[in-house]
Amino acid sequence: MNSNFINRILRAARLDAHLYEEVEADKASMRQAMLVVILSGVAAGVGSISHGGHLGIAVGTLMALAGWYIWAFLTYLIGTKFLPEPQTKSDISELLRTIGFASSPGLIRVLGVVPEIERFVFPAASIWMLVAMVIAVRQALDYKGTLRAVIVCVIGWVIQIAILITILSFFNVLPELA
């Protein structure tokens, strides 16, 4: 991994709005964004290996990639077709790049291999990633404020969760809720 890529991951995790503008404009950063999503998914799988085993790593990575694309597509539709501001102009690839980097905080989920902190790491990573997502969406959709980005993210998140649960149910890989 080169230092530019690592620097981008760190800036995304620090919620640097300029980073999200940078990757929105950098069409060559799509592979980096996808790699962040893959690494975040692998980190989640490794962090929860005591529950999901090695299959959990594979499923977690595939679900991270599917979720990334679904959420970006939903965000594009909601943000540009249903809730745009006058200056909103974006395309799906801009959202894939910015939302991909918003997965950066998910890398801390690898710390879940330590059983005593797993139950804290995953919720903290989820909240951190959601905040990063809001910033990424605000920047990619050129919103003037944050509230509209929050609304777009929450609507997209709810729909994405429903879609992912449906997919997991279809393949009968939903974890049992105890």
TORKOL-4160 file (C-alpha; in steps of 0.2 Angstrom, whole numbers, padded with zeros to 4 digits, m for minus):
178
<pt num="1" X="0000" Y="0000" Z="0000"/>
<pt num="2" X="0007" Y="0017" Z="m0004"/>
<pt num="3" X="0008" Y="0032" Z="0008"/>
<pt num="4" X="m0005" Y="0042" Z="m0002"/>
<pt num="5" X="m0018" Y="0028" Z="0000"/>
<pt num="6" X="m0014" Y="0026" Z="0019"/>
<pt num="7" X="m0015" Y="0045" Z="0021"/>
<pt num="8" X="m0032" Y="0045" Z="0013"/>
<pt num="9" X="m0039" Y="0031" Z="0024"/>
<pt num="10" X="m0033" Y="0041" Z="0039"/>
<pt num="11" X="m0040" Y="0057" Z="0033"/>
<pt num="12" X="m0057" Y="0049" Z="0030"/>
<pt num="13" X="m0057" Y="0041" Z="0047"/>
<pt num="14" X="m0053" Y="0059" Z="0054"/>
<pt num="15" X="m0069" Y="0065" Z="0045"/>
<pt num="16" X="m0059" Y="0077" Z="0034"/>
<pt num="17" X="m0072" Y="0084" Z="0022"/>
<pt num="18" X="m0058" Y="0090" Z="0010"/>
<pt num="19" X="m0053" Y="0071" Z="0008"/>
<pt num="20" X="m0071" Y="0067" Z="0003"/>
<pt num="21" X="m0071" Y="0081" Z="m0010"/>
<pt num="22" X="m0054" Y="0075" Z="m0016"/>
<pt num="23" X="m0060" Y="0057" Z="m0019"/>
<pt num="24" X="m0076" Y="0063" Z="m0027"/>
<pt num="25" X="m0066" Y="0072" Z="m0040"/>
<pt num="26" X="m0052" Y="0059" Z="m0042"/>
<pt num="27" X="m0060" Y="0046" Z="m0054"/>
<pt num="28" X="m0044" Y="0035" Z="m0052"/>
<pt num="29" X="m0048" Y="0033" Z="m0034"/>
<pt num="30" X="m0062" Y="0020" Z="m0037"/>
<pt num="31" X="m0050" Y="0005" Z="m0034"/>
<pt num="32" X="m0044" Y="0013" Z="m0018"/>
<pt num="33" X="m0062" Y="0015" Z="m0012"/>
<pt num="34" X="m0066" Y="m0003" Z="m0016"/>
<pt num="35" X="m0050" Y="m0008" Z="m0007"/>
<pt num="36" X="m0056" Y="0002" Z="0009"/>
<pt num="37" X="m0073" Y="m0007" Z="0008"/>
<pt num="38" X="m0064" Y="m0024" Z="0006"/>
<pt num="39" X="m0052" Y="m0021" Z="0021"/>
<pt num="40" X="m0066" Y="m0015" Z="0032"/>
<pt num="41" X="m0076" Y="m0030" Z="0028"/>
<pt num="42" X="m0061" Y="m0042" Z="0031"/>
<pt num="43" X="m0058" Y="m0032" Z="0048"/>
<pt num="44" X="m0076" Y="m0035" Z="0053"/>
<pt num="45" X="m0075" Y="m0054" Z="0049"/>
<pt num="46" X="m0058" Y="m0055" Z="0058"/>
<pt num="47" X="m0065" Y="m0045" Z="0073"/>
<pt num="48" X="m0080" Y="m0057" Z="0074"/>
<pt num="49" X="m0071" Y="m0073" Z="0070"/>
<pt num="50" X="m0076" Y="m0081" Z="0087"/>
<pt num="51" X="m0094" Y="m0080" Z="0081"/>
<pt num="52" X="m0093" Y="m0082" Z="0062"/>
<pt num="53" X="m0077" Y="m0092" Z="0059"/>
<pt num="54" X="m0068" Y="m0091" Z="0043"/>
<pt num="55" X="m0084" Y="m0091" Z="0033"/>
<pt num="56" X="m0089" Y="m0076" Z="0043"/>
<pt num="57" X="m0074" Y="m0067" Z="0035"/>
<pt num="58" X="m0080" Y="m0071" Z="0017"/>
<pt num="59" X="m0098" Y="m0067" Z="0021"/>
<pt num="60" X="m0093" Y="m0051" Z="0029"/>
<pt num="61" X="m0082" Y="m0046" Z="0015"/>
<pt num="62" X="m0095" Y="m0050" Z="0002"/>
<pt num="63" X="m0109" Y="m0041" Z="0012"/>
<pt num="64" X="m0098" Y="m0026" Z="0014"/>
<pt num="65" X="m0096" Y="m0025" Z="m0005"/>
<pt num="66" X="m0114" Y="m0028" Z="m0008"/>
<pt num="67" X="m0119" Y="m0015" Z="0005"/>
<pt num="68" X="m0107" Y="m0002" Z="m0002"/>
<pt num="69" X="m0115" Y="m0003" Z="m0019"/>
<pt num="70" X="m0133" Y="m0004" Z="m0013"/>
<pt num="71" X="m0130" Y="0011" Z="m0001"/>
<pt num="72" X="m0121" Y="0021" Z="m0015"/>
<pt num="73" X="m0135" Y="0017" Z="m0027"/>
<pt num="74" X="m0149" Y="0021" Z="m0015"/>
<pt num="75" X="m0140" Y="0037" Z="m0009"/>
<pt num="76" X="m0139" Y="0043" Z="m0027"/>
<pt num="77" X="m0157" Y="0040" Z="m0031"/>
<pt num="78" X="m0163" Y="0048" Z="m0014"/>
<pt num="79" X="m0150" Y="0062" Z="m0014"/>
<pt num="80" X="m0151" Y="0067" Z="m0033"/>
<pt num="81" X="m0169" Y="0062" Z="m0038"/>
<pt num="82" X="m0180" Y="0064" Z="m0022"/>
<pt num="83" X="m0170" Y="0076" Z="m0010"/>
<pt num="84" X="m0158" Y="0087" Z="m0021"/>
<pt num="85" X="m0154" Y="0105" Z="m0017"/>
<pt num="86" X="m0153" Y="0117" Z="m0032"/>
<pt num="87" X="m0134" Y="0114" Z="m0034"/>
<pt num="88" X="m0134" Y="0095" Z="m0032"/>
<pt num="89" X="m0125" Y="0087" Z="m0046"/>
<pt num="90" X="m0118" Y="0069" Z="m0044"/>
<pt num="91" X="m0116" Y="0052" Z="m0052"/>
<pt num="92" X="m0115" Y="0035" Z="m0045"/>
<pt num="93" X="m0096" Y="0033" Z="m0046"/>
<pt num="94" X="m0094" Y="0049" Z="m0036"/>
<pt num="95" X="m0104" Y="0042" Z="m0022"/>
<pt num="96" X="m0096" Y="0025" Z="m0023"/>
<pt num="97" X="m0079" Y="0033" Z="m0021"/>
<pt num="98" X="m0084" Y="0044" Z="m0006"/>
<pt num="99" X="m0094" Y="0031" Z="0003"/>
<pt num="100" X="m0080" Y="0018" Z="0000"/>
<pt num="101" X="m0069" Y="0030" Z="0010"/>
<pt num="102" X="m0082" Y="0032" Z="0023"/>
<pt num="103" X="m0079" Y="0014" Z="0027"/>
<pt num="104" X="m0062" Y="0018" Z="0034"/>
<pt num="105" X="m0067" Y="0019" Z="0052"/>
<pt num="106" X="m0073" Y="0001" Z="0050"/>
<pt num="107" X="m0055" Y="m0005" Z="0050"/>
<pt num="108" X="m0055" Y="m0004" Z="0069"/>
<pt num="109" X="m0067" Y="m0019" Z="0070"/>
<pt num="110" X="m0052" Y="m0030" Z="0068"/>
<pt num="111" X="m0049" Y="m0026" Z="0087"/>
<pt num="112" X="m0064" Y="m0037" Z="0090"/>
<pt num="113" X="m0053" Y="m0052" Z="0091"/>
<pt num="114" X="m0050" Y="m0046" Z="0109"/>
<pt num="115" X="m0066" Y="m0053" Z="0117"/>
<pt num="116" X="m0067" Y="m0040" Z="0131"/>
<pt num="117" X="m0068" Y="m0026" Z="0118"/>
<pt num="118" X="m0078" Y="m0033" Z="0104"/>
<pt num="119" X="m0095" Y="m0027" Z="0111"/>
<pt num="120" X="m0088" Y="m0009" Z="0111"/>
<pt num="121" X="m0078" Y="m0009" Z="0095"/>
<pt num="122" X="m0092" Y="m0014" Z="0083"/>
<pt num="123" X="m0105" Y="m0001" Z="0089"/>
<pt num="124" X="m0091" Y="0013" Z="0090"/>
<pt num="125" X="m0086" Y="0008" Z="0072"/>
<pt num="126" X="m0104" Y="0008" Z="0066"/>
<pt num="127" X="m0107" Y="0026" Z="0073"/>
<pt num="128" X="m0091" Y="0032" Z="0067"/>
<pt num="129" X="m0094" Y="0025" Z="0049"/>
<pt num="130" X="m0111" Y="0033" Z="0049"/>
<pt num="131" X="m0104" Y="0050" Z="0053"/>
<pt num="132" X="m0091" Y="0048" Z="0040"/>
<pt num="133" X="m0105" Y="0043" Z="0028"/>
<pt num="134" X="m0115" Y="0059" Z="0032"/>
<pt num="135" X="m0100" Y="0069" Z="0028"/>
<pt num="136" X="m0096" Y="0059" Z="0012"/>
<pt num="137" X="m0114" Y="0062" Z="0006"/>
<pt num="138" X="m0114" Y="0080" Z="0010"/>
<pt num="139" X="m0099" Y="0083" Z="0000"/>
<pt num="140" X="m0103" Y="0072" Z="m0014"/>
<pt num="141" X="m0121" Y="0079" Z="m0016"/>
<pt num="142" X="m0115" Y="0097" Z="m0013"/>
<pt num="143" X="m0127" Y="0100" Z="0001"/>
<pt num="144" X="m0126" Y="0116" Z="0010"/>
<pt num="145" X="m0130" Y="0109" Z="0027"/>
<pt num="146" X="m0128" Y="0092" Z="0036"/>
<pt num="147" X="m0147" Y="0089" Z="0040"/>
<pt num="148" X="m0152" Y="0084" Z="0022"/>
<pt num="149" X="m0137" Y="0072" Z="0021"/>
<pt num="150" X="m0142" Y="0064" Z="0038"/>
<pt num="151" X="m0160" Y="0061" Z="0031"/>
<pt num="152" X="m0153" Y="0054" Z="0015"/>
<pt num="153" X="m0141" Y="0042" Z="0024"/>
<pt num="154" X="m0154" Y="0036" Z="0037"/>
<pt num="155" X="m0167" Y="0033" Z="0023"/>
<pt num="156" X="m0154" Y="0024" Z="0013"/>
<pt num="157" X="m0147" Y="0014" Z="0028"/>
<pt num="158" X="m0165" Y="0008" Z="0032"/>
<pt num="159" X="m0168" Y="0002" Z="0015"/>
<pt num="160" X="m0151" Y="m0006" Z="0013"/>
<pt num="161" X="m0153" Y="m0016" Z="0029"/>
<pt num="162" X="m0170" Y="m0022" Z="0023"/>
<pt num="163" X="m0162" Y="m0027" Z="0006"/>
<pt num="164" X="m0147" Y="m0036" Z="0015"/>
<pt num="165" X="m0158" Y="m0045" Z="0027"/>
<pt num="166" X="m0168" Y="m0051" Z="0012"/>
<pt num="167" X="m0152" Y="m0057" Z="0003"/>
<pt num="168" X="m0146" Y="m0066" Z="0019"/>
<pt num="169" X="m0162" Y="m0074" Z="0022"/>
<pt num="170" X="m0163" Y="m0080" Z="0004"/>
<pt num="171" X="m0146" Y="m0089" Z="0007"/>
<pt num="172" X="m0151" Y="m0094" Z="0025"/>
<pt num="173" X="m0136" Y="m0086" Z="0032"/>
<pt num="174" X="m0144" Y="m0074" Z="0045"/>
<pt num="175" X="m0136" Y="m0076" Z="0062"/>
<pt num="176" X="m0147" Y="m0082" Z="0075"/>
<pt num="177" X="m0153" Y="m0068" Z="0087"/>
<pt num="178" X="m0151" Y="m0074" Z="0105"/>
